[in-house]
Amino acid sequence: MPIRQMKESSEQHLVIKTHMQNSINQPQKHHKTAQNGKGPPQPLQESSNTKPQNQTSPPAKNRGRRRGRGGRKSDQGDVCMRPCSRPCTVVHKPVVNPIGDLLSTTSTGPIETGKNVCEMEMGPGFPTSSKSLSFARRPGYGQVGSKCIVKANHFFAELPDKDLNQYDVTITPEVASRTMNRAIMAELVRLYKESDLGMRLPAYDGRKSLYTAGKLPFAWKEFAIKLVDAQDGISGPKREREYKVVIKFVARANMYHLSQFLAGKHADAPQEALQILDIVLRELSTKRYCPVGRSFFSPDIRAPQRLGDGLESWCGFYQSIRPTQMGLSLNIDMASAAFIEPLPVIEFVAQLLGKDVLSRPLSDSDRVKIKKGLRGVKVEVTHRGSVRRKYRVSGLTSQPTRELVFPVDDNSTMKSVVEYFQEMYGFTIQHAHLPCLQVGNQKKANYLPMEACKIVEGQRYTKRLNERQITALLKVTCQRPRDRENDILQTVQNNAYDQDPYAKEFGIKISEKLASVEARILPAPWLKYHETGKEKDCLPQVGQWNMMNKKMINGMTVSRWACINFSRSVQESVARGFCNELAQMCQVSGMEFNSEPVIPIYNARPEHVEKALKHVYHASTNRTKGKELELLLAILPDNNGSLYGDLKRICETDLGLITQCCLSKHVFKISKQYLANVSLKINVKMGGRNTVLLDAISCRIPLVSDIPTIIFGADVTHPENGEDSSPSIAAVVASQDWPEVTKYAGLVCAQAHRQELIQDLYKTWQDPVRGTVSGGMIRDLLISFRKATGQKPLRIIFYRDGVSEGQFYQVLLYELDAIRKACASLEPNYQPPVTFIVVQKRHHTRLFANNHRDRTSTDKSGNILPGTVVDSKICHPTEFDFYLCSHAGIQGTSRPAHYHVLWDENNFTADGIQSLTNNLCYTYARCTRSVSVVPPAYYAHLAAFRARFYTEPVMQETGSAGSGAGHGAKGTRTGESGVRPLPALKENVKRVMFYC
């Protein structure tokens, strides 16, 4: 069986690469790899044109421009790369420790490099540029792999032939609610469509912009609109509000520009025209459904499913217009989200607390939970017949309803809430022991009895779900490919775009057929295992393989290890038996693993985690006469709260211990698959390799094997909704072996809340003794690569995860500049060529087999086969992007990763970067499956997630979190950005894949 992965105000100066020799730029010719299953391909003789060459020639322009790409300017004008009080100048001066001498440097701190190459200081500002900057242009289409047809959830949209016009809308008095804005504009259209609007049916974005197909009869006009408050019910006088609406012509969208862009004849995407078309196609759905971002939800699409604690799941669909090679495309996908169940408030509270609230008094903790659960939630009153006025909950009274009184006149005549509701509305409060809801602001808060309120339908729940709710939501969202495809087609039919009055008005026609796309299935790479195993080479089948008859190619030695048991339910004999089984599995898999721990298994309580860990650490060191413990096994309860994070933080930032945690359920029910999986993780944490690509050790990977190449992965994880003060965590990993490119060292840092640009890629600071000192994660990892391999990287491949399309320019400008400066700080003119690739998983493109009955075109789960790559039709009209499904599905519908090459100075061919990316997905250390995202990006995500644990004790003590440059921080004081530094990783932890 395959082993599955476990959950565990200055100028911008962009330094351009130096020109490489032709022998480096040209893709290396190589013989086709034998893939007939009879045996691995034989190694090729090293060709004479693959020797490393030094870069000393002058800077050259971006390769993308040399291919004839037109320049693109940022719409933000001249800006600073970083805030600075003086102009930035590029100064090439000798450095104290050039990269050739890095083997002699110490790893205890930054290396002195003399005068900094660029005197700008790192700052939190978002950079833009007045320079022309073009993303890499598509160099051609891939040819490798067996061709097939897949279907994509993209629907062709016929381009309208009408002029699209934009108008500015000003509503007075100003309204904050989009819903109210839309109601005002709907009334305006109802009253004036056939007169002042000249029979036009405009589309409105709910804020400041109105769009029409063809011009309105005026360039500026003011309207008076009266709206009746529907909440006042059907009897008696109704409140009427009057608004002044001013509509003013702004611009005409250039549809010719859009058609030229879609045809690949223009480099710039006309965002205005695309935005108008997107709003037009969303207009009708906005009226029919509950809009959330780019998705629409409704309880009528599919019956809501209860998630527990007063929540339910609503089904819906995602919709977005996209420019593609086939023209305009409407991307439709199914979606699900958690909504607050529209229950009477008392019933909601009972679900939230999980107990009867009608007869029992509430505790203080109950009140806190209710207040947290209801704050910000809209409720409507139910005690006034047809009058269903809505309020937003701001709090909860500390007293029960029966004790609440308030003044009813200027003489401070007091009346109880119970009396008021009885006299005013004839409503008898039955459950006066419960507190009242507070609605309105703090200055003028109103009291509403819980039993007189019901939660308004259609409120999305934005806070964190618990594990039970997540599991329930996943059950709803997990659909087999055929079911998902059918639901998407049904959604398109239900939306009836051919009958949509707005689509008709603007001349937009939507196909009802999924796009058929040419795809290719890339071959799986041969994997190399140790010569002493029965199987020395392995060709994965359908994205998976196993460790039977194989030994790790570089199995490490574990001589000194210990085990700590935090689970009361695990007896010492059971723990000992588990450790023996794990040690045997490590030995069978190719490691040298001592069968006995240095000290007996130590039992400890979770609340004494720090004391227990230090005891084991010191006891082991004393037993081994000063030799440090190499590995600590930890047995944890299945539900361990903060124990896992506390253990990792203490061991990795304080004690310098490499740890492997195991849950009690796995200790009781030992499976060979689980033990084999754990042994893989232990080996890489100790610095070993489980397997490598055969092509890598045979030096046959184009633009990787020819010269020393370092592969980076980077990611930023942000706090969850509601955590307004927690920092964002950035992580960068980099390969530390060449030509194998399998082992990755990682560094982490914390930065400002929700900051996407990685601030610590390169930085300088003033040292009182050494002057200007350079540092940062890129620089440190380049030094680490030099120490590990004895060579400096002559090529950089940078996989960047977690960047949305709207941030491409900012991230590329800022982070490519940081890479340049980090390189130049190590050696004059050291500028290895960079390929910068964004990896996206949070997109809504799905690929389906052309024929679901054809078992040869799908895996066991019914998904497309691993290695399926698409770079035509649904991809960008001109830029270098592709979709790659590199993994086999397990359940649900596989999501292909979207790779967008923003910058390419290495002149990768489409086949080159697609094959490299797919092959790397088979080198993920934690399981014997190909993974869905290229491993360096995956590892960066894991490292960033791990570092989140390092901040939590600070959050618990201070109530807010912050952090800074974790990989080199010496203290915990708040940095210049107001972010508290992460505790520094111990040196022995940095060097290995501690995050696995």
N, C-alpha and C positions, 0 to 999 in steps of 0.2 A: 504494500500500500504506500502511496506517496505520503510524505510527511507534510501535514498542513501547518500553516503558520499559527502560532499561538498569539493571544491577545497580550499580551504583556504591553553792500552794493559793490561787488567785484565781478570781473569778467569770468566767463567760463573758458577753461583751457582743457580741451579733450585731446590727450596725447594719442596720436594715431600710430599704429604699429610700424616697425621698420620693415623694409621690403625683404621678403624671404627669397632664397634661391629657387629657381624653377624646379629643381629636384625635390624640394620640400613641398611646393605648392601642388604639383601634379599628383593626382591620385595614383597610388602604387598599383601596378598591374600584378594581378595574382591569378593563379589557376583556380578553376572552379573546385569547390569542396565536394568531395564524394558524399552523397547523402542517400545512398541506396540501402543503408542499414547493414551492409556487410562488414564495415569496419571504418575506423576514423581516417580522415585524409592524411596523407603522408606529409611531413614537414618539407617546406621548400628551402632551397639554399638561399642564404641572404644575398640579395642583389647589391651591386656596387653603388647604387644611387640612393641608398637609405642611410648614409652616414649623417650624423648630426652636423649642422653647419652653423657657424656663428652669425649673429645678426649685427651688422655694423653699418648697414646702408641707411640713407636718410629716410625720414618718415614718408609713408605713402598714403594716398587717400583710401577711403573705405572701398573694399572690393565691390560692394553693392553698387557704388557709383560707377565703377569702371565697367560694369555690365550695362551701362546706359541708363541707369535709374535716375529719374528726375529728383531734384532736391525737395525736401518737405520742411517747412518752417513751423515751429511751434506757434500756437496762437496766443502764447502768453508773453511774447516779446522778449526784450533783454532782461535776463534775471541772473541772480547769483547762483553759482553751483552751491556755494555755502556763504552765509553772511560773513563779511570780513570788512575791516575798516580801512584796508589798503588794497591796491590792485595786486592781482596774483601774477607772478612771473615764473616761468619755467626756467630753472637754473640747473644746468648740468655741471656738477662738481664732483670731485673724487669723494668716495665714501670710505669710512674707516674700515668697515668689514664688508668687502664685496662678496657676492654670493659664492665665489670660488673658495673663500676662507670660512664658510659657514660651519664646516665640520668642527672647527676649533672653538666655536662660540658656546656659551653656556645657555641653558634653557631656563634660567631663573628669572629672567627679565628681558625687556626689549634690548635690541642690539643697537649700539650707537652707530649712527650712519653719517655723522657730520651734518653739513647743511642740508636741510630738507629740500627735496626736489621742487615741491610747490608749497608756498608759504600760507596757502589758505587753510583755515581751520575747519574741522568737521562741524557742521551745524545741522539743526533739525529742519531747515527750510527745504521746500520742494523745489528742485531745479527745473528750469526750462532753458531753452537756448534760442538765440537768434540765428545760430548757424544752420545751414542746411543739414538735415539728418534724415537719411532714408533707411528703413528697415531692409534687411537682406531680401533681394529679389529671388524668386524661384529659379534655380539653375536648370530646371528640366524636370521630367517626371521619372519616377522609379520604374525599373524594368525587372528587378530580381523578384523571384517567387512565382508560384503558380497562380494564374489569373482566375478570377471568379467574379460573380455579380452579387452585390449585397443591396439591401434596401435601407434607406436612411429616413429618419423622421423629419425630412425637409420637403416642403411643398412649394413647387414653382409658383412665383408671383409675377404676373404680367405687369410690366412697367406702364404706368399711366401716361397718356399723351397730353394731359392737361397741365396748365401752369398751376403751381402750388404757391400760395401766398400766405405770409405770416403777418398776424396782427397782434399788437400789444393790447392787453386787457388790464384796466385799472378799476377796481371795485372799491367804492367808498360808502360807508365806513369799511375799513379793511377787515376781511374775514380770514381766520386762520385755517378753517376746515375746508378741505378740498370738496367734501360732500356738499357743503353749503354753497361753495363757489359754483359747483356744477348745477345745483338747483336754481341758482340765480340765472345762469347762462341758459339753462333749459327753458326757463320762463321767458327769457328774452327772445330765444329762437321761436318759441310758440307764438309770441305776440307779433313779431316783426319779420318772420321769414318771408312772407309773401309780399311785404312792402319794402321796408328799409333795407333788408338784406338781399333783395333782388332774387328771391327764390333759392338762395344758396343754403346748403346744409353744412354748417361749419363743424369742425372737430376741435375739441377743447382739452387742454392738458390739465385742467383743474387749478391752475395757478395764474400765470401771466400771459399765456400764448393761446391764440386762436388761429386756426388754419382753414383755408378755403381752397376749393378747386375753381380757379378763376377769381377775378377781383370783385370786391364788393362795390356797390355804387358810390361809395364815399371813401375818402382817405382818413377822415376823422369824424367821429360822431359820438354824442353823449345820449344815453338812454336812462330813463327813470323806471326802475322795476320794483314792484311791490310784491312781497311774499307773505302769505298767511301762515302763522305758526300752527302747523298741523297737530302739535302736541296738546293744543287747547281743547281738543275733543270736538264733538258735533253739536253740542248745545251751548247756547249763550254766545255773547260777543267774542270774536276771535282777535287775537293780537295781530297787527299788520306791521311789517317792517319795510322800510323803503331804502333802496340802494341806488347809488349813481354808478352807472357803468360807462366807461369811456373806451371806445375801440379805435385804435390808431394803426394805420398801415406801417409795417416795418420793412419787409423785404420780399422778394420773389425767389423761391428756391430754383436752383439751376438743374433742371432735369436732364439737359444735354450733358452736363458735367457728370451726372450719375451714370448715364448710359455709357459714356466714354470710360469711366472707371470700371464698370462691370465688364467692358470689352477688353480690359487690360491696357488701355491706351492712355490712362491717366493714373498717376501714383496716389493722389490724395483722395480719400473717401469723403464725399460731400455729406458730412454728418447732419446738416440741417435737413436735407431732403430725406435722408433715412429716418430721422427723428419724426418728421411729419407723417411719413407712411406708417411708421410704427404706431403713432398716436391714433391715426385714422382707423387702423385695424383693431385697436384696443377699445375704441369708443363704445361700441355696442356691448361688448363683454363687460365693460365697466358698469354699464347700466343694469345688466342682467345678474352679475355675480359680485362676489366680495373680492376686490382687488388687493393683492399683497405683493408688492414689488412688481415683477413681471409675470406673476401668476394670478390666476383667478380660481376662487373656491366657492363651493355651494353645497349645502346638504342635499340638494336635489340630484347632483351628479351621481352620487352613490350614497347609500344610507350611512350616516356617521357611526363610527365604532367607538365605544367607551374606552378611554385610556386609564381611568381611575382618578380619584381626587378631584372630581368635578371637571375633568377635561374629556374631550372627544376628538376624533380625527375627522377632518373634512377632506374629501378628494377634490381635485381640481386639475387644472392644466396650465402649463407654462407656454408662453407665446412670445416670439421675438422675430422681427424681420432682419435678415442678414444678407449682406452682399456676398455672393459666391461666384464660382466660375460658370455656373449654369444660369446666372442672372440673379435677380432677387429671389430669396428663399424665405419661406415662413417656417420657422422651427417650432414644432409643437411637441410637447412631451407631457406625460402625466405627472402629477404632483400630489403630495399630501402634506398636511400641516395640522398642528394641534390647536384647537379652539376651545374657549371656555364654554362649557355646556350651558345653554339658556334655561337654567333651572330657577325656581324660587330660591331666594338667597338662603333661607333656612336649610333647604335640601342640599344646596351647594356646600354649606358649612358642615353639615353632617358627613358628606362624602370626604371633605377635606380633612376632617378630624378623625374619620373612621369610627364614629360613635354617635349615639343618640344624644342630641343637644336639647331636646324638648323637656326632658325631665331632670337632667343633671346640670349642676352649675358649671361654669367654665373656669378653668384654671388660668393662671397668668400666662403659662406657655401656650394654652389654647388661644387666648386673645392675641398674642403675638403672631401666631400662625394665621389666624383669621385676618388680622390687619395686613399682613404681608400678602396673603392670597387675594384680598379684595381691593387693595390700594390701586387706584387708577382704572378700575373696572367700571364700565357703564352699567347702571341699573335703571329700570323704569318702575314707576309706582303702580300698584295694582288696586289701591283702595279708593280710587276716584272714578270708577266706572270706565267710561270711554276715554277719559283724559289719561294719557300714558306719558306723562312728562318724564324726561330722561335726565339723569344726574350722573356725575362721575364721583366715585367714592374717594374721599381724601383721608379717611381715618376711621377709628372706632372709639366709642366712648369708653372711658375707664369704669363708669358706673353702669349698673343694669338700668333698663328703661324705667322701671318703677321709681327710681330715685332721681330721675332727671327732671329739673324744673328750669324755666326760662322766663324772662320778663316779657309781658305782653303789651305794656304801654310805657309812656314816659315817666309814670309814677312808680316804676319798678314793681308793678303788681305781678306776682309770680304765679305761674300755672304749670302743672305737671304735663309732661308729654302725653301721658295716658289720658288725662282729662281733655287736653287739646284735640286729640284725634277723635275722641268720643263726641265732643261738642261740635267740632268743625265739620267732620265727615261722617259721623255716625259709625265710626270704625272702632270696634272693641279690640284692644291689644290683648291677645291671649297669653303670650309668652313674655311677660314683663321682666322675667329674670335674665333675659338676654340683653346684651348691650345694643345700642343704636348705631347705625351707620352715620358717619359724618360726611356730608356732601358740601361742596362749595369750598371757598378758600378759608384760611385760618382766621381772618378778621371777621368773616360773617359765615360761620358754619351752621348748617341746618341739620336737624336730627331726623332720621327716618328709621322707623322700626324695621327690623329684618323681615318680619312676616308681611310687610306691606310692599316688598320689593322683589323684583324678578330681574335676573341678569339679561341684558340685551343680547340678542342673537348676533353672531357674526364678528366676535372679538377674538382675534388671534392671540394665542398665548405665546409670549416672547421670552419667558424666563426659562431657566434650565429644567429639563425633564428629569425625573428620577429613572433608575434602571428599569423598573417595571413598566413605566410609561414608554420608554424608548423601545423596549421589546415589543410592546403592543403596537406601537406605531410602525415598527419595521415589518410586522406581520401584514399590516395593511398595504405597505408600499412595495413589498417584495412580490413582483409579478414575473411569471415566466415570459420569455421573449414573445411567444405567439400571443399571449393574453395582452401584453402591453401594446403590441402592434395593433391588435384589434381595437383596444380602447382608444388609441390615438386616432385611428381611422374613424371611429364612432364620434369622437370629439369634433373632428373636422366636419363631419356630416351634420352634427347637431348645431355647430356654429353657423352653418349655411352661409358661407361668405358670398355665394352668388346671389343671396337674397338680402344681404347686409346693405341697408340704405346708405351708409357712410362709404362702404367700398364702392358701391355703384356711383355715388356722387363724385368720387375721386378717380373713377375709372380703373380700379384695381381688381384684377381677376386672380383667384387662387385655385390651383389645381387640387383635386381631391385624391390624387394618387401619391403614394410615397415615391421619393426619388430613387431610381435605379442607378447604382453607382458601380463603376469598375473598381475592383479591389484586387489585391494580391496577398497571398499567404506566404510570408517569409519563412524560410526553413529554420528549424531549431538548430542552435549551435551544438557542436560536440563539446562535451565537458571532460576534463582530465581529472582523474583520481590517482591515488598513490600506486606505485608499481607493485607493492606487496599484496594488493587486493586481487581477488579473482577477476573482477572487472576493472580494468585500468582506464577505460574510456566509456562514455555513456552518451547516447543520443536520446534526449527526452522525447516522449511520445505524448502528443496533445497537451503540451505545457507542463508535464509532470514526470517524475521518476522517483526512485527510492534509494536507500543506502544499503540494500542487500548486496552482499559480496563486494562492497566497496569500502575503501579506507580514505579518510581525509588526506588531501594531498600534502598538507603541512599540519600534522597533528602535534599539538603542544604537550608539554610535560607539566603535570600538576603533582608536586611532591608534598606540599604543605597546604592542607585545607582543614576547615572546621565546619561544623553545622550548629546552627542555633534554631531552636524550635519555639515559636511563639504561639502554637496552637495547643490549647489544653486537651483537645480531643485526641491528639496524636500521642500515643504511648511511646516511650523511649525505644522499645523493641521494634515497633512499627517504623519509627523514624530510622533506626539503624538498618532495618531491612531495605528500606527505600534507598538509603545512601549506598548500600552495597550493590543494589541493582543498577543504580546510576553510574557508579564507578566501573562496573563491568561493561555497561553500554559504551562508556567513553573509551575503554580499552579496545573493545571490539571495533569501534568506529575509527580507531587509528591514533588515539591519544595514549600517552604514558600517564596513567592515573594511579596514584598510591591508593591502595585499598583501605587504608586506615587513616582516620583523622588524627591531627596532632594532639587534640584533647578530646575527651568524651563529649557526646552531644549535650549541649547546654540548653536547659529549659528556661524560658523567660516569659514574663508577662508583657503584653503589648504596651502598657502604660509606662514601662521602665525601659523602653527601647534603647535610649542613648546609654544608660548605665550598663545594660546587658551587652551591647555591642563593644563598648570599651573594655568590659571585663574579658570577653572572648579574645579581643585583639591583644590585650596585654598578657593574658594567660598563655596564648599561643606563642607570642614572641618569647616569653620566658622559657617555655618548653623547648623551643627550637634554638635557644641560646642566641637571641638577637636577630635571627633570620625572619623576615616578614612573611606573614600569611599570604599565600598566592590566591586563594579562593575561599569565599565564605558562602556556604549554602544556607538558605533561610527558609524554614517552613512556616507559612502564614495561614491564619484562619481564612476561610473562603470570603467572609465579609470582614475586612480588616480596616475599614475607615482610612485614617491617615497613616497607618503603620507603614505601608509600602513606600509612600513618598518620604516619610521621615527616615526610614532605613536607607534609602538611596541617597538622600541629602547628607546624612551623617557619614556614610561610608565613602562617598565620592568626593566630598569637599572637606572632610575633617580627618578621617582615618586613612584615606587612600586605599580602601579595600575594593576589590572586584567581587561583586556579589551575584548570586543566582537565586531568585526567589521561586518557590514552588507552593502551590495552594494545597490545602489539606485533602481536597477531593481527589487530587492526582496521587497523593501519597497513599491513600487508602486503596485506590483502584489503579494499580500500576499497569500501564500499557506500554508495549514496546515502541509504538509510534511516538508516544509522549516522551519517553526516555531518549529516543534517537533525536527528537527535536531539541530537547534540552542540551544534549551533548553537542549539537551544532552550535548552539548559542554560547556554551562554555568555551569551546575551542576558539571562536573569534574574539571573545572577551579576553582570552589569554594571549591574543596576538597571532593566532594561527589562521590558516585558510582551509575552508572545507573543500572547495573545488575551484578550478579556474577554467577559462575558455581555452580550448585546445589551440584555436587560432592565435590567442594572445601569446602563449609560450612558444608557438611556432613562428611568431613575428609576422602574422599575415592579416592584421587588422589595418585597413587603409587609414592613414592619417592618425594613427595611434602608435603602431608598431615601429614606424620608421625613425622617429626621434622621441626623446623623453617627453611624455605627455602626462599632464596632471588633469584629472577630472574632478571638478567641484560640484557639490550640491548645496543649495541654500534654500532656506524657508523661514518665514516669520509666522508665528502663531499668535493670535490675538485673544484677549480675555473674552469670556462668554458675555452675552447680553446681561446687563445689570451690574457687572463689575466695572464701575466707571473709573476706578483709581488704579486698577492693576496694570502692570506694565505689559507691553508686548515682548515676546521672546524671539530673538533671532538666533539661528543656528547655521553654521557653515561646516561642511565636511569636505575632505579632499583625499583622493587616492594617495597612498603612501608606498605603492610598489609599481614598478614598471619593468617589463611590459605587461605584468599580470592584471593591473588595475582592478584589484579585488579588495584590498584592505583600505579602510578609510579612517582617518583621525578626525575628530570633531571638536569644535569650539562653540560656546554659547555666550550670548550676552543679552541683557535686558535693555529695553529702550522705551521711549515715551509711548504712552497709551495709544494703541491703534496706529502707530507709525509703521508704514510698510517698507520704506527705504531702510536698508540695513546700515545703521550709523557707524558701526565699528569695523567695517571692512578695512578701512585704512584711517589712521589718526596720527596726529603729532601732538606733542606736549613739550613744555619747557622744563628741563631738569636743571636745578641750581648748579650742578657740577658739569654735566655733559652738554648743556645747551639744548638745542632742538633735537628731540628724540622721536623716531618713527616707530609705529607699531600697528596693531590691528590684526584681524583674523586672517585676511588673505596673506599678509606678510609672514605671519607666524606659521601658516600652513605651507607656504613655499619653502621656508627654512626647514621645516620638518621633513618635507619631501627630499630636500637635498641631503639631509642627514641620513634618511632611511635608504636612499638609492645611490648616493654618491654622485648624483648628477643634478644639474638644475633643469627645471622644466623648460622645454623649447616650444611647447604648444599648450594652450589652455582651452579646455572645454568646460563651460559653466552652465549647469542645469539649474534654473531658478524656478522654484515652485511658488504657488500661491499668489500670482499676480493677475489682476483682472485686466481686460483689454484697455480700459481707460487709464491704466497706470503704466502701460508699456514704455512710453517716452520717458517719464520721470525715472522709472527704475533703471532703464538702460543708460540714460545720461549719467545718473548719479553713481551707479554701481560699476559701470565700465570705467568711469573716471577713477574710481577708487582702486580698481584692479591695476590700472595704468600706474598710478602713483605708488602702489605697493611694490610693483616690479621695479620701477625706476629708483626707489629708495634703497634697493639692494645692490644695484650695479649700474654705472652709467650706460645709457643706450640699451638697457635690458628691457625689451618690449616684445615678449613672445606673442604670436598671433592668437587672438581670442575668438572663440565661437560662443555666442551667448544665446541660450535656448530657454524659453519659458515653457514650463510644464503646467498644463491645466487639467484638473479633474472636475472642477465645479462648472461644468457646462451641461447642455441638455441634448447633445447629439447622441443618438443611439443607432447602432447598426444591427440589422436583422438578416438572417439567412434568406436568400431568394426563394428557397423552397424548404419549409420547415419539415416536410416529410423525408427529405433527403438526408439520411443520417451521416453520409460522408461529408456533408458540408457544415455539420454542427458538432459540438462536443456533447457530453452526456447531459448537460443542463439545458440543451437546446440553443445555446448561444453560438455565435460565430467562432471559428477556430482561432486559437492563439496564433499570433503572428500576422493577423489580418491588418493590412495597412491601406489607407485611402489618402491620396494626395490630389485628387481631381474632383471636379463637379461641385462638391459641397464645401470645398476649401476656398481660401482667399483668392480673389482674382489674380493677384500679382505677387503676393508675398510668399515666403518660404515656410509653409506649414503643412502638417499632416496629422491624421488620426491613426493611432496604433492601438489595437487590442492585443496586448502581449500576453495575456493570461487566459487560462481556462476558467469558465464560470463555475460557481459552486451552487448558488441559488440566486433567483432573481434574474434581471437582465444586466449583462456586462456593460460597463461604461468604458469606452475607449479613452485613452489619454490623448489630449490634444497638445502637440508639440509645435511651437512657433519659433523659428530661428530668426531672432531679431538682428543679429550681427554675426557675420561670418567672414573672418579674415583667413581662414584655413581652406576656403574654397571646397567645402564638402559638396559632393554630388548628392542628389536625392537618395540614391541607393546607399551611399556611404553613411549618411547620418541615420537613415532609417534602420539599416542593418546593425549598426553599432548600438543604437538605442534598444532594439529588440534583443540583441545578444546579451547586453548588460543585464536585462531583466531576468536572465537565467542565473545570475551570479549572486542573487540576494541570499544573505548568509543564514537566515532564520528558518528556512523551509526548503523542501525539495520540490518547489513549484516555481514556474515563472510568475513574476508579480506584475501588477497592473501599471506601476509607475517605475521609471528608471531608478535603480537602487540609490545612487547618490542623493537624489531628491527625497527618496523614501527615508534614508538614514537621517537627513537633515530634519525632516519632520519628527522623527523619533527623538532626536537629540533636543529639539525645541520643546517637545512635549515633556521630556524628562526634566528639563531645566525649570519647568513650571513648579515642580515640587520644591526647588531650592528657595522659592520666594514665599511659600505658604507660612512658615513660622513668623515671618515679618508681618504678614497680613493679619495673622491671628493676634499678635501682640499690639500692633499699632492701629489696626482697623483699616489700614490702607497699605498698598504694596507699591514698591518701586524697586528698581534695580538698574544696574548699568552694565559695564563691560565685565562679564563674568569670567572670561577665560584668563584675565590677568589682574583682576581686582585684588588688592591687598587688604582692604578694609571694608567697612560697611557704611561709610559716610555717603551722604547723597552727593551725586555728581553734578556737573554743570547743568545738565538737562533737567535737574530735579528728580532724577531717577536713582533709586538706591542700587548700588552694584550687587550683582550676584556674588555669592561666595566663590572663591577660585577653585577650579578643579585641581586635584592633585596631579602632579606630573605623570605618574604611572597610569593614571586614569585617562588623561588626554591622549596618550599614545595608542590606545586600543579602542575597539568598538564597544565602549561601555554602555551605549544606548540600546544595544541589541537585546 
